[in-house]
Amino acid sequence: MEDNKDALDEINKGCTIGIEAINNLIDKVDDKDFKKILEKQLIQYDEIEDEIHDIYYKYCDKEPHEIGTVMKAMNDYMTTIKMMGDHTDSKIADILLQGTNMGIIEGKKIINNKKLDQEVKELLEKFVDNQEKIVEDIKKYL
């Protein structure tokens, strides 16, 4: 049961970090099709978060773990540092791909190494699948 809670917390944190990153960068994107991809990713993250909240109560009587204010500030700072002097769509794609790939890796590790209930495993697989599709969409902007 603890593995399920931990898996849901990790996905929720991944969605929160992804939403924060996209919200920090989307206004800097020049290409309208690239913006549409990022808007699509925001919707996917929101949907996954909603699904997490729908089932989380089965595994814990608290709210899903999210990143705190300090972590949000650190992510904002790191994004700003990475963007210094280069505000191109290519740089933005690079930054987002790094984070998205971390989400894929973490999701795959959890799927492969934790004993999960079917609904949690399916949600993780959906998260990873969404991330993999977005990677393919974003690559063309490198």
Secondary structure, DSSP 8 states (H G I E B T S, - for coil): -HHHHHHHHHHHHHHHHHHHHHHHHGGG---HHHHHHHHHHHHHHHHHHHHHHHHGGGT-SS------HHHHHHHHHHHHHHHTT--SHHHHHHHHHHHHHHHHHHHHHHHHHS---HHHHHHHHHHHHHHHHHHHHHHTT-
